[in-house]
Amino acid sequence: FNLKDASTPSKKSPSTNHPLHCPLCNTTQPAIWKYNLWAHILREHPSANVDLYKHMFSVSNNERILLKGVYCTKR
């Protein structure tokens, strides 16, 4: 598992979901999966402005297209 490779979607690896540290948690806390970060911030840091961290958990249009392709071919 290579975090650098996971940060850029490709046909071979369309998902950018990877473990990362919540910028609001103590560094000793476990990593959070990218796709779960939005919910984590809302649940664990309710006073935080989640929009400030959108760049950390957003899914690009390219990634959506690639993931949809994987889903459609497996149906």
N, C-alpha and C positions, 0 to 999 in steps of 0.2 A: 504494500500500500504506500503510494508516494503522494504526499500532500501537495507538492507542486503540480503534479499531473492532475490531481483531483480538483484543482482550482480553475481549470479551463475545460469546458465541454468539448468532446470530439465524438465522431461516429463510433469509435471503439469504446469510449468511456464517456457517455453523455451526461452523467450526473456529477454535479460539483458538491454533493453532500459529503462533508468531511468533518471530523472533530475539530472544534476550535474552542478557545477559552472565551468565556463571557467577559466583556470588558468591564462589567460592573461587579463581578465576583472577585473574591480573593484568589490569587494565583494558585493557591493550593487546592482549589475546588476542581472537581472532575471536568473534563471537556464536555461540550455540548455539540450535538450534531447540528450542522448549519441549518438544515431544514426545520429544526426544533427551536432555534434561537429566538424567534419572534415570540412563541408561546412561553418560553423560559423567562424572557424579560418581563412579559406581562404578569406572569405568575409570581416570580421571585423578586421583582423590582417594580412594583405597581406605580411608584411615583416617577419612574424614569420616562423620558420621552422616547418611545420605541422608534420613532422616525429617525432619530439621530444615528441609529445602528442599522438602518435599512440596507445600506451598502454591504453589510456583512451577511445578510440572509436572503437577499433578493435573488430571484432566478431570472436570468436573461432570456430574451425571446429566442435566441439561438439554442439555449439549453432546453427550453420548452418544446421547440420543434424536434430536436434530437430525441428527447424522452418520449414524445408522442410517437415518433417513428418506431422506437423500440416496443412500445405498448401495442401499436397497431400490427406489427409483424408477429407478435406472440399470441395474438388472438385467434 
